[in-house]
Amino acid sequence: MLLNNPFPDFKLQDINNNWYVKSRFLGKPTVICFIKHPYFQPTRKEIKKLNALNKNEKYQVVAFLADTNANKSSFSNMEFPILKDSSNWLNSNIVGHHFAQYLLIDENGIITYFFPEFPNSKTTFTPIRNQTKEIFELLAN
């Protein structure tokens, strides 16, 4: 079980060929998005909300892209790092990344929440932790 454990270490390039490691995402709570294929990426509305969250100084967002043949232009509207060619890393470290799904790591890199779905105003579940509630509300509204 990954919940309440450290997010696994990684060293991956983004679609702009910049290198990223887990430590780059420490210090702020981070929403992590898993994308299997460009056709299964977040909706435009979700991307807009993720972009806004990433611009918020308290939080950050990163996506792990499993498709090794994805075209950079497919992600031009995302304003956060999209780590490419992460399929092998995902298969070794994260089980169940079959569709766009989200999790939250805290400022220390601990996995604190799995989003069962992207939050919206009709979502019936509510996170317990205050920090998670705040992120949840920013994404839902």
N, CA, C and O atoms as a GROMACS GRO file, in nm:
protein
  564
    1MET      N    1   0.084  -0.119   0.000
    1MET     CA    2   0.000   0.000   0.000
    1MET      C    3   0.088   0.124   0.000
    1MET      O    4   0.180   0.135   0.080
    2LEU      N    5   0.059   0.216  -0.089
    2LEU     CA    6   0.139   0.337  -0.102
    2LEU      C    7   0.098   0.449  -0.008
    2LEU      O    8   0.180   0.534   0.026
    3LEU      N    9  -0.028   0.450   0.034
    3LEU     CA   10  -0.076   0.558   0.118
    3LEU      C   11   0.004   0.568   0.247
    3LEU      O   12   0.034   0.468   0.311
    4ASN      N   13   0.037   0.691   0.284
    4ASN     CA   14   0.117   0.723   0.404
    4ASN      C   15   0.260   0.673   0.396
    4ASN      O   16   0.327   0.659   0.498
    5ASN      N   17   0.307   0.646   0.276
    5ASN     CA   18   0.446   0.608   0.252
    5ASN      C   19   0.509   0.708   0.156
    5ASN      O   20   0.438   0.780   0.086
    6PRO      N   21   0.642   0.712   0.152
    6PRO     CA   22   0.708   0.806   0.061
    6PRO      C   23   0.676   0.774  -0.085
    6PRO      O   24   0.670   0.657  -0.125
    7PHE      N   25   0.656   0.878  -0.164
    7PHE     CA   26   0.642   0.860  -0.308
    7PHE      C   27   0.777   0.809  -0.359
    7PHE      O   28   0.881   0.860  -0.317
    8PRO      N   29   0.777   0.710  -0.447
    8PRO     CA   30   0.905   0.652  -0.494
    8PRO      C   31   0.994   0.756  -0.563
    8PRO      O   32   0.946   0.847  -0.629
    9ASP      N   33   1.125   0.738  -0.546
    9ASP     CA   34   1.222   0.826  -0.613
    9ASP      C   35   1.214   0.807  -0.764
    9ASP      O   36   1.179   0.700  -0.813
   10PHE      N   37   1.249   0.912  -0.836
   10PHE     CA   38   1.252   0.904  -0.982
   10PHE      C   39   1.350   1.007  -1.037
   10PHE      O   40   1.384   1.105  -0.971
   11LYS      N   41   1.393   0.982  -1.158
   11LYS     CA   42   1.472   1.077  -1.237
   11LYS      C   43   1.422   1.060  -1.380
   11LYS      O   44   1.455   0.963  -1.448
   12LEU      N   45   1.342   1.158  -1.425
   12LEU     CA   46   1.278   1.151  -1.556
   12LEU      C   47   1.285   1.286  -1.626
   12LEU      O   48   1.298   1.390  -1.561
   13GLN      N   49   1.278   1.284  -1.759
   13GLN     CA   50   1.275   1.407  -1.837
   13GLN      C   51   1.131   1.445  -1.867
   13GLN      O   52   1.042   1.361  -1.880
   14ASP      N   53   1.110   1.577  -1.877
   14ASP     CA   54   0.978   1.623  -1.918
   14ASP      C   55   0.973   1.636  -2.070
   14ASP      O   56   1.072   1.607  -2.138
   15ILE      N   57   0.859   1.677  -2.124
   15ILE     CA   58   0.845   1.685  -2.269
   15ILE      C   59   0.934   1.792  -2.332
   15ILE      O   60   0.948   1.796  -2.454
   16ASN      N   61   0.993   1.879  -2.250
   16ASN     CA   62   1.088   1.980  -2.298
   16ASN      C   63   1.233   1.938  -2.273
   16ASN      O   64   1.325   2.018  -2.290
   17ASN      N   65   1.252   1.813  -2.233
   17ASN     CA   66   1.384   1.752  -2.207
   17ASN      C   67   1.456   1.807  -2.085
   17ASN      O   68   1.579   1.799  -2.077
   18ASN      N   69   1.382   1.863  -1.989
   18ASN     CA   70   1.439   1.904  -1.862
   18ASN      C   71   1.431   1.785  -1.767
   18ASN      O   72   1.332   1.712  -1.766
   19TRP      N   73   1.534   1.765  -1.687
   19TRP     CA   74   1.536   1.653  -1.592
   19TRP      C   75   1.467   1.691  -1.461
   19TRP      O   76   1.480   1.803  -1.413
   20TYR      N   77   1.395   1.595  -1.406
   20TYR     CA   78   1.326   1.613  -1.278
   20TYR      C   79   1.355   1.494  -1.188
   20TYR      O   80   1.363   1.380  -1.233
   21VAL      N   81   1.369   1.524  -1.060
   21VAL     CA   82   1.382   1.420  -0.957
   21VAL      C   83   1.280   1.452  -0.848
   21VAL      O   84   1.229   1.563  -0.840
   22LYS      N   85   1.251   1.353  -0.767
   22LYS     CA   86   1.150   1.371  -0.663
   22LYS      C   87   1.179   1.491  -0.573
   22LYS      O   88   1.087   1.564  -0.536
   23SER      N   89   1.304   1.512  -0.538
   23SER     CA   90   1.338   1.621  -0.445
   23SER      C   91   1.296   1.758  -0.498
   23SER      O   92   1.277   1.851  -0.419
   24ARG      N   93   1.280   1.772  -0.628
   24ARG     CA   94   1.236   1.899  -0.686
   24ARG      C   95   1.092   1.932  -0.646
   24ARG      O   96   1.051   2.048  -0.653
   25PHE      N   97   1.017   1.832  -0.603
   25PHE     CA   98   0.877   1.852  -0.566
   25PHE      C   99   0.856   1.850  -0.414
   25PHE      O  100   0.742   1.847  -0.368
   26LEU      N  101   0.963   1.852  -0.340
   26LEU     CA  102   0.951   1.858  -0.195
   26LEU      C  103   0.937   2.005  -0.153
   26LEU      O  104   0.980   2.094  -0.226
   27GLY      N  105   0.879   2.029  -0.037
   27GLY     CA  106   0.864   2.164   0.013
   27GLY      C  107   0.724   2.221  -0.005
   27GLY      O  108   0.685   2.314   0.065
   28LYS      N  109   0.647   2.165  -0.098
   28LYS     CA  110   0.508   2.206  -0.122
   28LYS      C  111   0.426   2.081  -0.148
   28LYS      O  112   0.476   1.985  -0.207
   29PRO      N  113   0.300   2.080  -0.107
   29PRO     CA  114   0.212   1.970  -0.146
   29PRO      C  115   0.202   1.967  -0.299
   29PRO      O  116   0.194   2.071  -0.364
   30THR      N  117   0.202   1.847  -0.354
   30THR     CA  118   0.203   1.829  -0.500
   30THR      C  119   0.093   1.733  -0.543
   30THR      O  120   0.081   1.623  -0.490
   31VAL      N  121   0.014   1.777  -0.641
   31VAL     CA  122  -0.084   1.689  -0.703
   31VAL      C  123  -0.012   1.618  -0.818
   31VAL      O  124   0.050   1.683  -0.903
   32ILE      N  125  -0.022   1.486  -0.819
   32ILE     CA  126   0.042   1.407  -0.924
   32ILE      C  127  -0.068   1.345  -1.010
   32ILE      O  128  -0.162   1.284  -0.959
   33CYS      N  129  -0.053   1.362  -1.139
   33CYS     CA  130  -0.149   1.311  -1.237
   33CYS      C  131  -0.080   1.203  -1.319
   33CYS      O  132   0.032   1.221  -1.365
   34PHE      N  133  -0.147   1.090  -1.338
   34PHE     CA  134  -0.094   0.982  -1.421
   34PHE      C  135  -0.172   0.979  -1.552
   34PHE      O  136  -0.295   0.970  -1.552
   35ILE      N  137  -0.100   0.987  -1.663
   35ILE     CA  138  -0.162   0.988  -1.794
   35ILE      C  139  -0.106   0.871  -1.875
   35ILE      O  140   0.014   0.865  -1.902
   36LYS      N  141  -0.194   0.781  -1.913
   36LYS     CA  142  -0.150   0.664  -1.990
   36LYS      C  143  -0.124   0.701  -2.135
   36LYS      O  144  -0.030   0.651  -2.196
   37HIS      N  145  -0.207   0.788  -2.191
   37HIS     CA  146  -0.202   0.820  -2.333
   37HIS      C  147  -0.265   0.958  -2.352
   37HIS      O  148  -0.353   0.996  -2.274
   38PRO      N  149  -0.223   1.034  -2.453
   38PRO     CA  150  -0.284   1.167  -2.473
   38PRO      C  151  -0.436   1.166  -2.482
   38PRO      O  152  -0.500   1.263  -2.443
   39TYR      N  153  -0.495   1.057  -2.531
   39TYR     CA  154  -0.640   1.049  -2.540
   39TYR      C  155  -0.705   1.032  -2.403
   39TYR      O  156  -0.826   1.051  -2.388
   40PHE      N  157  -0.626   0.995  -2.304
   40PHE     CA  158  -0.678   0.974  -2.168
   40PHE      C  159  -0.626   1.079  -2.072
   40PHE      O  160  -0.616   1.053  -1.952
   41GLN      N  161  -0.595   1.196  -2.123
   41GLN     CA  162  -0.548   1.302  -2.036
   41GLN      C  163  -0.665   1.373  -1.971
   41GLN      O  164  -0.780   1.352  -2.010
   42PRO      N  165  -0.638   1.457  -1.872
   42PRO     CA  166  -0.746   1.531  -1.808
   42PRO      C  167  -0.824   1.615  -1.910
   42PRO      O  168  -0.772   1.650  -2.016
   43THR      N  169  -0.949   1.645  -1.877
   43THR     CA  170  -1.030   1.729  -1.965
   43THR      C  171  -0.976   1.872  -1.967
   43THR      O  172  -0.893   1.908  -1.884
   44ARG      N  173  -1.023   1.952  -2.060
   44ARG     CA  174  -0.979   2.092  -2.067
   44ARG      C  175  -1.011   2.166  -1.937
   44ARG      O  176  -0.931   2.245  -1.888
   45LYS      N  177  -1.128   2.139  -1.883
   45LYS     CA  178  -1.169   2.203  -1.757
   45LYS      C  179  -1.075   2.161  -1.644
   45LYS      O  180  -1.034   2.244  -1.563
   46GLU      N  181  -1.042   2.032  -1.638
   46GLU     CA  182  -0.951   1.983  -1.534
   46GLU      C  183  -0.811   2.043  -1.552
   46GLU      O  184  -0.746   2.079  -1.454
   47ILE      N  185  -0.765   2.052  -1.677
   47ILE     CA  186  -0.633   2.110  -1.704
   47ILE      C  187  -0.630   2.255  -1.658
   47ILE      O  188  -0.531   2.300  -1.599
   48LYS      N  189  -0.737   2.329  -1.685
   48LYS     CA  190  -0.745   2.469  -1.643
   48LYS      C  191  -0.731   2.480  -1.490
   48LYS      O  192  -0.660   2.567  -1.439
   49LYS      N  193  -0.797   2.391  -1.419
   49LYS     CA  194  -0.791   2.392  -1.273
   49LYS      C  195  -0.654   2.348  -1.222
   49LYS      O  196  -0.603   2.403  -1.125
   50LEU      N  197  -0.594   2.248  -1.287
   50LEU     CA  198  -0.459   2.205  -1.249
   50LEU      C  199  -0.358   2.316  -1.275
   50LEU      O  200  -0.268   2.338  -1.194
   51ASN      N  201  -0.371   2.386  -1.388
   51ASN     CA  202  -0.283   2.499  -1.418
   51ASN      C  203  -0.294   2.607  -1.310
   51ASN      O  204  -0.194   2.660  -1.264
   52ALA      N  205  -0.417   2.638  -1.270
   52ALA     CA  206  -0.440   2.740  -1.167
   52ALA      C  207  -0.378   2.696  -1.034
   52ALA      O  208  -0.317   2.776  -0.964
   53LEU      N  209  -0.395   2.570  -1.001
   53LEU     CA  210  -0.337   2.518  -0.876
   53LEU      C  211  -0.184   2.527  -0.882
   53LEU      O  212  -0.121   2.563  -0.783
   54ASN      N  213  -0.127   2.496  -0.996
   54ASN     CA  214   0.019   2.500  -1.012
   54ASN      C  215   0.073   2.643  -1.001
   54ASN      O  216   0.186   2.664  -0.957
   55LYS      N  217  -0.008   2.740  -1.040
   55LYS     CA  218   0.034   2.881  -1.029
   55LYS      C  219   0.021   2.933  -0.886
   55LYS      O  220   0.082   3.034  -0.851
   56ASN      N  221  -0.057   2.864  -0.805
   56ASN     CA  222  -0.073   2.901  -0.664
   56ASN      C  223   0.061   2.874  -0.594
   56ASN      O  224   0.117   2.766  -0.610
   57GLU      N  225   0.111   2.968  -0.520
   57GLU     CA  226   0.244   2.954  -0.458
   57GLU      C  227   0.251   2.846  -0.351
   57GLU      O  228   0.360   2.807  -0.309
   58LYS      N  229   0.135   2.797  -0.305
   58LYS     CA  230   0.135   2.697  -0.199
   58LYS      C  231   0.143   2.554  -0.250
   58LYS      O  232   0.174   2.462  -0.173
   59TYR      N  233   0.115   2.533  -0.381
   59TYR     CA  234   0.104   2.397  -0.434
   59TYR      C  235   0.178   2.384  -0.566
   59TYR      O  236   0.219   2.483  -0.626
   60GLN      N  237   0.193   2.260  -0.610
   60GLN     CA  238   0.249   2.233  -0.742
   60GLN      C  239   0.184   2.109  -0.802
   60GLN      O  240   0.121   2.030  -0.731
   61VAL      N  241   0.199   2.093  -0.933
   61VAL     CA  242   0.139   1.983  -1.006
   61VAL      C  243   0.246   1.923  -1.097
   61VAL      O  244   0.330   1.996  -1.151
   62VAL      N  245   0.243   1.792  -1.114
   62VAL     CA  246   0.330   1.724  -1.210
   62VAL      C  247   0.251   1.607  -1.268
   62VAL      O  248   0.170   1.545  -1.199
   63ALA      N  249   0.276   1.577  -1.396
   63ALA     CA  250   0.211   1.464  -1.461
   63ALA      C  251   0.316   1.362  -1.503
   63ALA      O  252   0.426   1.398  -1.545
   64PHE      N  253   0.280   1.234  -1.492
   64PHE     CA  254   0.363   1.124  -1.540
   64PHE      C  255   0.295   1.067  -1.663
   64PHE      O  256   0.182   1.019  -1.655
   65LEU      N  257   0.362   1.072  -1.777
   65LEU     CA  258   0.307   1.027  -1.904
   65LEU      C  259   0.366   0.891  -1.938
   65LEU      O  260   0.488   0.877  -1.952
   66ALA      N  261   0.280   0.791  -1.951
   66ALA     CA  262   0.327   0.655  -1.978
   66ALA      C  263   0.354   0.631  -2.126
   66ALA      O  264   0.436   0.545  -2.159
   67ASP      N  265   0.289   0.702  -2.214
   67ASP     CA  266   0.303   0.680  -2.359
   67ASP      C  267   0.438   0.732  -2.409
   67ASP      O  268   0.467   0.851  -2.397
   68THR      N  269   0.520   0.643  -2.464
   68THR     CA  270   0.653   0.683  -2.510
   68THR      C  271   0.649   0.754  -2.646
   68THR      O  272   0.747   0.817  -2.684
   69ASN      N  273   0.539   0.744  -2.718
   69ASN     CA  274   0.529   0.804  -2.851
   69ASN      C  275   0.443   0.929  -2.854
   69ASN      O  276   0.409   0.978  -2.962
   70ALA      N  277   0.408   0.981  -2.740
   70ALA     CA  278   0.320   1.098  -2.735
   70ALA      C  279   0.388   1.220  -2.795
   70ALA      O  280   0.508   1.242  -2.778
   71ASN      N  281   0.309   1.299  -2.865
   71ASN     CA  282   0.357   1.420  -2.929
   71ASN      C  283   0.348   1.536  -2.830
   71ASN      O  284   0.248   1.554  -2.762
   72LYS      N  285   0.453   1.614  -2.824
   72LYS     CA  286   0.460   1.728  -2.732
   72LYS      C  287   0.341   1.823  -2.750
   72LYS      O  288   0.292   1.879  -2.652
   73SER      N  289   0.294   1.841  -2.871
   73SER     CA  290   0.184   1.934  -2.898
   73SER      C  291   0.053   1.890  -2.832
   73SER      O  292  -0.037   1.972  -2.813
   74SER      N  293   0.041   1.762  -2.799
   74SER     CA  294  -0.080   1.712  -2.733
   74SER      C  295  -0.097   1.770  -2.594
   74SER      O  296  -0.205   1.763  -2.536
   75PHE      N  297   0.009   1.827  -2.540
   75PHE     CA  298   0.007   1.874  -2.401
   75PHE      C  299   0.038   2.023  -2.391
   75PHE      O  300   0.075   2.072  -2.284
   76SER      N  301   0.023   2.096  -2.502
   76SER     CA  302   0.062   2.237  -2.505
   76SER      C  303  -0.018   2.324  -2.408
   76SER      O  304   0.029   2.431  -2.368
   77ASN      N  305  -0.138   2.280  -2.370
   77ASN     CA  306  -0.219   2.361  -2.280
   77ASN      C  307  -0.191   2.332  -2.132
   77ASN      O  308  -0.251   2.395  -2.044
   78MET      N  309  -0.102   2.240  -2.103
   78MET     CA  310  -0.066   2.209  -1.964
   78MET      C  311   0.054   2.294  -1.923
   78MET      O  312   0.157   2.295  -1.991
   79GLU      N  313   0.039   2.365  -1.813
   79GLU     CA  314   0.142   2.459  -1.767
   79GLU      C  315   0.215   2.406  -1.644
   79GLU      O  316   0.249   2.481  -1.553
   80PHE      N  317   0.239   2.276  -1.644
   80PHE     CA  318   0.313   2.211  -1.535
   80PHE      C  319   0.397   2.101  -1.598
   80PHE      O  320   0.370   2.061  -1.712
   81PRO      N  321   0.497   2.052  -1.529
   81PRO     CA  322   0.585   1.950  -1.589
   81PRO      C  323   0.510   1.822  -1.624
   81PRO      O  324   0.427   1.772  -1.548
   82ILE      N  325   0.540   1.771  -1.743
   82ILE     CA  326   0.485   1.644  -1.789
   82ILE      C  327   0.604   1.552  -1.813
   82ILE      O  328   0.678   1.569  -1.910
   83LEU      N  329   0.622   1.457  -1.725
   83LEU     CA  330   0.738   1.369  -1.732
   83LEU      C  331   0.710   1.257  -1.831
   83LEU      O  332   0.617   1.178  -1.814
   84LYS      N  333   0.792   1.250  -1.934
   84LYS     CA  334   0.767   1.157  -2.045
   84LYS      C  335   0.837   1.022  -2.021
   84LYS      O  336   0.922   1.007  -1.933
   85ASP      N  337   0.798   0.927  -2.103
   85ASP     CA  338   0.861   0.794  -2.102
   85ASP      C  339   0.868   0.734  -1.963
   85ASP      O  340   0.968   0.672  -1.926
   86SER      N  341   0.762   0.751  -1.886
   86SER     CA  342   0.764   0.703  -1.748
   86SER      C  343   0.698   0.566  -1.731
   86SER      O  344   0.677   0.522  -1.618
   87SER      N  345   0.666   0.501  -1.840
   87SER     CA  346   0.594   0.373  -1.835
   87SER      C  347   0.666   0.268  -1.751
   87SER      O  348   0.604   0.206  -1.664
   88ASN      N  349   0.795   0.247  -1.775
   88ASN     CA  350   0.870   0.146  -1.698
   88ASN      C  351   0.874   0.182  -1.550
   88ASN      O  352   0.858   0.096  -1.464
   89TRP      N  353   0.896   0.311  -1.522
   89TRP     CA  354   0.900   0.355  -1.382
   89TRP      C  355   0.763   0.333  -1.317
   89TRP      O  356   0.755   0.284  -1.204
   90LEU      N  357   0.656   0.369  -1.389
   90LEU     CA  358   0.522   0.351  -1.334
   90LEU      C  359   0.491   0.204  -1.308
   90LEU      O  360   0.438   0.170  -1.203
   91ASN      N  361   0.524   0.118  -1.403
   91ASN     CA  362   0.499  -0.025  -1.386
   91ASN      C  363   0.574  -0.084  -1.268
   91ASN      O  364   0.526  -0.178  -1.205
   92SER      N  365   0.690  -0.030  -1.238
   92SER     CA  366   0.770  -0.079  -1.126
   92SER      C  367   0.730  -0.019  -0.992
   92SER      O  368   0.754  -0.080  -0.887
   93ASN      N  369   0.670   0.100  -0.995
   93ASN     CA  370   0.648   0.173  -0.870
   93ASN      C  371   0.503   0.205  -0.835
   93ASN      O  372   0.471   0.215  -0.716
   94ILE      N  373   0.418   0.222  -0.933
   94ILE     CA  374   0.279   0.262  -0.907
   94ILE      C  375   0.186   0.164  -0.977
   94ILE      O  376   0.190   0.150  -1.099
   95VAL      N  377   0.104   0.097  -0.900
   95VAL     CA  378   0.010   0.001  -0.955
   95VAL      C  379  -0.121   0.073  -0.986
   95VAL      O  380  -0.168   0.154  -0.906
   96GLY      N  381  -0.179   0.045  -1.100
   96GLY     CA  382  -0.312   0.097  -1.132
   96GLY      C  383  -0.314   0.233  -1.197
   96GLY      O  384  -0.406   0.311  -1.172
   97HIS      N  385  -0.215   0.264  -1.280
   97HIS     CA  386  -0.216   0.394  -1.349
   97HIS      C  387  -0.281   0.380  -1.487
   97HIS      O  388  -0.228   0.433  -1.585
   98HIS      N  389  -0.392   0.311  -1.496
   98HIS     CA  390  -0.454   0.277  -1.623
   98HIS      C  391  -0.532   0.392  -1.685
   98HIS      O  392  -0.570   0.383  -1.802
   99PHE      N  393  -0.557   0.499  -1.613
   99PHE     CA  394  -0.633   0.612  -1.664
   99PHE      C  395  -0.584   0.735  -1.590
   99PHE      O  396  -0.508   0.724  -1.494
  100ALA      N  397  -0.629   0.852  -1.634
  100ALA     CA  398  -0.588   0.973  -1.563
  100ALA      C  399  -0.639   0.965  -1.420
  100ALA      O  400  -0.760   0.971  -1.395
  101GLN      N  401  -0.549   0.953  -1.328
  101GLN     CA  402  -0.586   0.950  -1.187
  101GLN      C  403  -0.488   1.038  -1.111
  101GLN      O  404  -0.381   1.072  -1.161
  102TYR      N  405  -0.525   1.072  -0.991
  102TYR     CA  406  -0.450   1.173  -0.917
  102TYR      C  407  -0.419   1.124  -0.776
  102TYR      O  408  -0.495   1.049  -0.716
  103LEU      N  409  -0.305   1.170  -0.727
  103LEU     CA  410  -0.275   1.150  -0.587
  103LEU      C  411  -0.206   1.274  -0.536
  103LEU      O  412  -0.163   1.360  -0.613
  104LEU      N  413  -0.196   1.284  -0.406
  104LEU     CA  414  -0.137   1.400  -0.342
  104LEU      C  415  -0.021   1.356  -0.256
  104LEU      O  416  -0.033   1.263  -0.176
  105ILE      N  417   0.093   1.424  -0.273
  105ILE     CA  418   0.204   1.404  -0.180
  105ILE      C  419   0.220   1.532  -0.101
  105ILE      O  420   0.201   1.642  -0.153
  106ASP      N  421   0.255   1.517   0.026
  106ASP     CA  422   0.273   1.636   0.109
  106ASP      C  423   0.410   1.697   0.084
  106ASP      O  424   0.486   1.649   0.000
  107GLU      N  425   0.442   1.802   0.158
  107GLU     CA  426   0.568   1.874   0.138
  107GLU      C  427   0.691   1.789   0.168
  107GLU      O  428   0.802   1.825   0.129
  108ASN      N  429   0.672   1.675   0.236
  108ASN     CA  430   0.783   1.584   0.266
  108ASN      C  431   0.790   1.466   0.171
  108ASN      O  432   0.874   1.377   0.187
  109GLY      N  433   0.703   1.463   0.071
  109GLY     CA  434   0.705   1.355  -0.027
  109GLY      C  435   0.627   1.232   0.014
  109GLY      O  436   0.645   1.125  -0.046
  110ILE      N  437   0.541   1.243   0.115
  110ILE     CA  438   0.460   1.130   0.162
  110ILE      C  439   0.326   1.132   0.088
  110ILE      O  440   0.262   1.236   0.077
  111ILE      N  441   0.284   1.016   0.039
  111ILE     CA  442   0.154   1.006  -0.029
  111ILE      C  443   0.045   1.015   0.076
  111ILE      O  444   0.035   0.930   0.165
  112THR      N  445  -0.037   1.119   0.066
  112THR     CA  446  -0.139   1.142   0.169
  112THR      C  447  -0.281   1.122   0.121
  112THR      O  448  -0.373   1.112   0.202
  113TYR      N  449  -0.302   1.117  -0.012
  113TYR     CA  450  -0.440   1.105  -0.060
  113TYR      C  451  -0.442   1.054  -0.202
  113TYR      O  452  -0.360   1.092  -0.285
  114PHE      N  453  -0.539   0.965  -0.231
  114PHE     CA  454  -0.570   0.922  -0.367
  114PHE      C  455  -0.705   0.981  -0.403
  114PHE      O  456  -0.803   0.960  -0.332
  115PHE      N  457  -0.712   1.056  -0.512
  115PHE     CA  458  -0.839   1.111  -0.557
  115PHE      C  459  -0.913   1.003  -0.634
  115PHE      O  460  -0.864   0.960  -0.739
  116PRO      N  461  -1.029   0.956  -0.587
  116PRO     CA  462  -1.104   0.854  -0.660
  116PRO      C  463  -1.150   0.905  -0.797
  116PRO      O  464  -1.170   0.826  -0.889
  117GLU      N  465  -1.166   1.035  -0.809
  117GLU     CA  466  -1.202   1.100  -0.935
  117GLU      C  467  -1.159   1.245  -0.923
  117GLU      O  468  -1.128   1.292  -0.813
  118PHE      N  469  -1.157   1.317  -1.034
  118PHE     CA  470  -1.123   1.458  -1.027
  118PHE      C  471  -1.235   1.530  -0.953
  118PHE      O  472  -1.352   1.513  -0.987
  119PRO      N  473  -1.202   1.610  -0.852
  119PRO     CA  474  -1.305   1.678  -0.773
  119PRO      C  475  -1.390   1.771  -0.859
  119PRO      O  476  -1.340   1.838  -0.949
  120ASN      N  477  -1.519   1.775  -0.829
  120ASN     CA  478  -1.608   1.872  -0.892
  120ASN      C  479  -1.718   1.908  -0.792
  120ASN      O  480  -1.725   1.850  -0.684
  121SER      N  481  -1.803   2.000  -0.829
  121SER     CA  482  -1.904   2.049  -0.735
  121SER      C  483  -2.007   1.944  -0.697
  121SER      O  484  -2.078   1.961  -0.597
  122LYS      N  485  -2.017   1.835  -0.772
  122LYS     CA  486  -2.114   1.730  -0.742
  122LYS      C  487  -2.052   1.611  -0.668
  122LYS      O  488  -2.121   1.515  -0.636
  123THR      N  489  -1.923   1.618  -0.642
  123THR     CA  490  -1.856   1.508  -0.574
  123THR      C  491  -1.914   1.490  -0.434
  123THR      O  492  -1.933   1.587  -0.362
  124THR      N  493  -1.941   1.366  -0.397
  124THR     CA  494  -2.005   1.339  -0.267
  124THR      C  495  -1.907   1.305  -0.156
  124THR      O  496  -1.946   1.304  -0.040
  125PHE      N  497  -1.782   1.277  -0.188
  125PHE     CA  498  -1.684   1.246  -0.085
  125PHE      C  499  -1.602   1.370  -0.052
  125PHE      O  500  -1.584   1.458  -0.136
  126THR      N  501  -1.553   1.377   0.070
  126THR     CA  502  -1.473   1.491   0.115
  126THR      C  503  -1.351   1.440   0.190
  126THR      O  504  -1.365   1.355   0.279
  127PRO      N  505  -1.233   1.488   0.157
  127PRO     CA  506  -1.114   1.448   0.231
  127PRO      C  507  -1.121   1.492   0.378
  127PRO      O  508  -1.195   1.585   0.412
  128ILE      N  509  -1.046   1.426   0.462
  128ILE     CA  510  -1.046   1.455   0.605
  128ILE      C  511  -0.944   1.563   0.642
  128ILE      O  512  -0.976   1.656   0.715
  129ARG      N  513  -0.822   1.550   0.592
  129ARG     CA  514  -0.715   1.644   0.629
  129ARG      C  515  -0.744   1.783   0.573
  129ARG      O  516  -0.792   1.796   0.460
  130ASN      N  517  -0.715   1.886   0.652
  130ASN     CA  518  -0.742   2.024   0.610
  130ASN      C  519  -0.669   2.061   0.482
  130ASN      O  520  -0.727   2.123   0.393
  131GLN      N  521  -0.542   2.024   0.472
  131GLN     CA  522  -0.463   2.057   0.354
  131GLN      C  523  -0.524   1.992   0.229
  131GLN      O  524  -0.533   2.056   0.124
  132THR      N  525  -0.565   1.869   0.241
  132THR     CA  526  -0.626   1.798   0.128
  132THR      C  527  -0.761   1.860   0.094
  132THR      O  528  -0.796   1.872  -0.024
  133LYS      N  529  -0.838   1.900   0.194
  133LYS     CA  530  -0.967   1.966   0.170
  133LYS      C  531  -0.947   2.095   0.090
  133LYS      O  532  -1.023   2.123  -0.003
  134GLU      N  533  -0.845   2.172   0.127
  134GLU     CA  534  -0.819   2.299   0.059
  134GLU      C  535  -0.787   2.275  -0.089
  134GLU      O  536  -0.840   2.344  -0.176
  135ILE      N  537  -0.701   2.180  -0.118
  135ILE     CA  538  -0.666   2.147  -0.256
  135ILE      C  539  -0.789   2.096  -0.330
  135ILE      O  540  -0.816   2.135  -0.443
  136PHE      N  541  -0.863   2.009  -0.264
  136PHE     CA  542  -0.984   1.952  -0.320
  136PHE      C  543  -1.082   2.063  -0.360
  136PHE      O  544  -1.139   2.060  -0.469
  137GLU      N  545  -1.102   2.161  -0.272
  137GLU     CA  546  -1.194   2.270  -0.299
  137GLU      C  547  -1.145   2.360  -0.413
  137GLU      O  548  -1.225   2.407  -0.493
  138LEU      N  549  -1.013   2.383  -0.420
  138LEU     CA  550  -0.958   2.462  -0.529
  138LEU      C  551  -0.981   2.394  -0.664
  138LEU      O  552  -1.009   2.461  -0.763
  139LEU      N  553  -0.970   2.263  -0.667
  139LEU     CA  554  -0.991   2.189  -0.791
  139LEU      C  555  -1.139   2.173  -0.825
  139LEU      O  556  -1.176   2.170  -0.942
  140ALA      N  557  -1.224   2.163  -0.724
  140ALA     CA  558  -1.366   2.137  -0.746
  140ALA      C  559  -1.445   2.260  -0.789
  140ALA      O  560  -1.545   2.248  -0.859
  141ASN      N  561  -1.401   2.378  -0.750
  141ASN     CA  562  -1.479   2.499  -0.778
  141ASN      C  563  -1.424   2.580  -0.892
  141ASN      O  564  -1.480   2.684  -0.927
   0.00000   0.00000   0.00000
